[in-house]
């Protein structure tokens, strides 16, 4: 552990930044570099670079085995995976979705001329509120797109009951939830289908990549056609499709990540518990928890900064951290409903989303991952502590420096 620092040590007061290099949210995990390079060299020797090669097939099989589903269809990224799954389920009209999510979730609908109808979230879990979902259903509603956040699962049973009662399709954006469980069952087999992201920022990554997982045999066959231009065989196109394929290099990275998956989770969990311990009792700072007894990837360390009890605002705390090369992020600020084209299409959406507005103004996500050790986490916590203890001075200094 480093020695306790003082306010004048901070970069905004002329000191040297805590982090000699920038500490990012979502800095990529690599895994065993030698094993990755072996796979890359094998790909180059085979000269089979894409189009459902051996590594993509192996990656799909491994993900399906880990999650416990019959089908995994790997894609070039999670956004395209969402778009294909939505189209394969023949969703149209309106689909209910949280506004507190990455904008790709809403874009995957709007891109296909499906109206995303924004429902509110639970203020404690940040997850889609079933009661709000029920209020948003209209005769044009065809589906519900739930989002598992921070490694925690949606209220799956409640959403499933609503979907069944109103004859709606239920699909989940599980970009945050690979390797996480709900009631002892790994996320991936719920709803009609679930979509994973394996982007470089995810704890298991394929550089760029995603996957659709499902237990629906007919849906899986349809998705496989759609992600490869609708080809069935060499020169027989039988369905409308696009190019959503994962390439061999991405799959090689994915397999290497899967081999180190337990190590990545252990590093994340260790960092998470250290953050919880060192930030305990700090006024106005709360570390979001995880469901007891469930598996979690601990990929996100999420703070809520209470503007009524914390001496520094969320945004000033973020700017302070950035001045120290600690690149914390405001997820998912300001909410999809306040981004284009949605703020123009639905200018009054915020009136129906009070909890989304509240949470989006409070959340700050901290760096974690295998590249951070106890010293880095301690230094980050120390900057947060100094920020809270000297909020007025720091706010004044930040204002003067703008």
N, C-alpha and C positions, 0 to 999 in steps of 0.2 A: 504494500500500500504506500502511496505517496504521502508526504507530509501535508498537513492541512494548509490550504491556501488562504490568502486574504483577498479582500475586494480589489486592492490595487494590483494584484497579480493578473487580473482578467484582461483580455486583449482590448476591450473597449476603454480600459483605463490605462492603456499603454503597456500592459504586460505581454508576455509571450503566450500564444494560444495553448490550451491544455493539450490538444491533440496535435502532435507533430505532423501527422497526415490526417486527411479528412476522414471522419467516421460517419459512414452513410447508413441510413435506413435501407435495407435491402441490398447491401454489398454482397456480391455473389459468393456462394460456397462453391468450391472447386472439386473436392474429393481427391482421390488418388491420381495425381498428375501422370504418373508413369502408366497406369492402367488406361487412362484416357488416351494417351498418345499411342499405346499399343493398338487400341481400337481404331483410331484415326488412320494409322499406317495400314491396318488391315483393310479398311475401306478403300484407301488409295490403291492398294494392291489388287483388290477385287474389281475396282473401277465400276462399282455399283453405288452411285451417290444418292439416288433418290428412287421414287416409284416403288414403295413397299419392299424395301430391301430386308436383309436378315436382321439387322439391328432394330429396325422399326418393329418387325414382327416380335422380336424378343422383348422389346420394351413394352409393347401392348400386352403380351402374355404376363409379364412380371407385374404390371400395374393391376391387371385384372385379378391376379392371384392375391396380391397384397390387400386390395379393397374387398375381394370376395364377391365379384360379379362375373357374369358370363361373358360380357363383351367390353372391350376397351378399343376405341378407335382414336389413334393418335392424329393430331392435326398440327398445322404450322404455328398456331398460337391459340390462346384461349378465346379471344374475341371471335375469330372465325369459327371456332368450335361452338360457341353460343349461337352464332348466326345459323349454322347448319342445323343444330339441334332444334332451334325455333322453327325453321322452315320444314324440317322433317316431321315435326309434330303438327304441321298445318295450322299453326297459330295465326290469327289475323284479328282485325278489329282493335280491341284493347287488351292489354296484358298488364296485370298489377305487379308493381315492382317497388322496392324501396328507393327513395331518393338518396339515402345515405349509403352509397356504394360507389365504386369506380365507374366513371362515365361510360365505359365500354358496355356495361350491363344494359343501360338505357339505349345506347347507340345501336346495339345488336337488334333491338326492336325497331327503332325509328328508321334505321337504314333500309328496313324491309317494309316501310310504310305501315307499321303496326304502332299504335299509340301507346307509349308507356304511361300508365296511370300511377302516379306516385302515392304510395301509402306511407303512414308514419311508422316509427320504430318504438320499441320499448326503451325507456330512458335509462334503465339499468344495464340491459344486455346489449343495446344498440342493434338488436335484431328486429326483423319485420314483425309488427304488431298484428296478430290475427284479427282483432276487433276492428282495426283500421282497414284491413284488407276487406273484411265483410262490408264495411260502409261504402267502399269504392266500387263494388260490383254493379254493373249495368247490363242491359240486354246485349251490349256489344262485347262484353268480356268473354274471352276464350281461354284465358290461362292465368296462372300465378307463377311468377318467377321469383322464388325466394333466394336470398343470399346468406350463406353461412359466413359470419365475420369473425376475424381474430382467432380462428380455430374453434369457435363455438358454433354449435348447430342451431338452426332455426327451430321454432316451435313446430316441428315436423308433423306431429299428430294433429294438432289444431288446424294447420294449413291443409293437411290431407282431408280432414273432415269437411272443411269449407269447400274444397275442390270437388269432393264427391257429391256434396249436397247441391251444388250449383252446376254439376257436370262440366267442370273445367279441367284443363290439363295442368299438371303440377310439375315444374322443372326447377332444378336448383343450380345456381352459380356457386360452385364449391372451390373457387380460386384460392381461398385462404385455408382450406380444410383438408388437404391431402394428409392422410395418416391420422386424422382425428376421428373420434367416435361419438355416437349418440346412443344412449342406453346400451352401451357395450358393443354396439355394432358399428363397424367403420363406415364413415360417410362415403357414399358412392352408389349405393343401391336403393336410394329413396326416390320417390316420385317416378315420373316416366323416364327421366334421365338426369344425370348430374354432369357438370362440366368443370374440369380442373384446368388451372393454368400452371405451366411449367416455365414461365418467363424467368429470366436471369435473376430477378429479385426474389423469387420464391426459394424456400429452403431446399427443396429438390427442384433442380432446373434442367432444362434441355437447351440452354441458351435462349432461344425462342421456342415456344411450343405449348400445346394444350392437349386435352383429350376429352372425349365424351364416353361416359361409362353408363351401362344400362343392363338390365336383365331381360329386356324385350327383344326377342330374336328378330321379329319383323322390322322393328325400328332400327336395330343395328345394321341389318342388310341394306336398308334404305340409306342410312348415313354413310355407309362405305361406298355406295354408288355416288352419292352427292359430293363427297369430298374429293372425288377423282373424275370430275366432269361428267358423271353419269355412265362411265364405261363399265360394261360387263363383258370381260374378255378383251381381246386385243383390239378389235376394231368395231365393236358393237356398243353403241350408245343407246341406253334404254331409259334414261332419266335425266331431267335437268340437273346440272351440277356445277361445281366450281373447282378451283384448285386449292384444296385445304390440306394437302399432304404434308407430313413431317419428313424431313430429309434424314439421311443416315448419320450425318455428323451430329445433328441434334439428338438423335436416339442414342448415339454413343455417349454423349454427355449425360443423357438421362439415366442410362444404365450405370454409369460411374457414380452418379448422384445417389441412385437407389442403394448401391453397395455401402455408401457412407451415411445412409439415412439415419440410423440410430445414433451415430456420432453427432450429426447435425442437431438432432433433437436434444441430446444430452447437453450440448453447448448452449443451445437456446434456453433450456430449462434452468441450467445453472445461472445464466445471466439474469433470467426472469426473477428467480428467487433472491438474487443479490439486490436487484433493483427494489423489490418489495421490502426487503429488510432495511436497506439504507435510506429509503424514502418514507419509511413508516413514521407517522406522527407529524409530517411536514404539513403545516396548515394550508388547506385548499388544494392539496395535491393527492390524487387518488389513482392507484394503479389498478386497472381493470382486471378482474379475476377470471378464472376458468371453472367450468362445471366440475364439481367434485366427482371423483371416481371415473372420469372419462379420459381417454387418450387425447393428447394435444401435441401439436408440433411446436408450440411456444414461439411461433415465427414473429409474432408482433408483441412488443411491449408498449401498451397503450396507457397514456396518462389522461386523466380528466383534470383540467384546471378550473376550479370554481371561482368565478369572478367576484363573488361576494365574500369569500374568506381567504383568498390568496392575495398576497401583497403585490404580485406582479401579474400582468395579463398573460394569457396564453401566447399572444403574438409577440409581446416583448420578451417572454422567456425563450421563444423560438429564435428570435433575433440574437439574443445573448448567446445561446448555444451555437448558432451559426458563426458568431464572432470568434468562438473558440474552436472552429473547425469541426463542430459536432452537428451534422446535418440532420436534425430532427425534422419531421414532416407533419403537416396538418392534414390528416385523413379525416373525412373526405370533404374537405372545405371547398366551396361553400354549400355543397349538396348539388346533385344533378339538376334539381329544379331551378337553380340559380346559374346554370351554365347554358350556353346556346347549343341547340336552338330552343331549349325548353323554357328558358326564362321569357322568350318572346311568345312562344306558343301557349304557355300556361302562366301568365304573369301573376295570377292570384294563388298559385299552388302553395306558397308558403303559409297561407292562412290555415291550411288543413294539415300542416306539418310542424306543429309547435315543438315536438320532441326532437325532430330532425334538426330544426334550426338551433335548438339549445345545444345539442350534442356536437354539431358541426363547429360551433363557436368555442368548444372546450377541449377537443381531442388533440393530443400531441403524441406522435409515435417516435420512440427512441431507437437508436441503433442496437442491433444484436447480431448474432451469428458466430461462426467459428473463428472469425478474425479478431473478436473481442475477448479479452481475458478479464480477470478480476480487477486489474489496475485500471483498465480503460473504463469499465463500468463504474468503479469508484470515482474516477475523475469526473465522469458525466454527472453522477449524483451530487458531487461536491459543487459543481457549477449550478445545478438546480437549487441546491440548498442556499448558496450565496445569493442567487437570484431572488429567492423567496424572502430571505432575511433582510436584503437591502433593496427591495423592490422599488421604492421611491427614487433612490439615487440612480439605480440602473435605468429606470424609465426616463429620468431626466437626461442622463448621458446619451441614451439612444436617441432621444428627441433632438438633442443638440447636434448629434452627428449626422442627422438626415439632411 
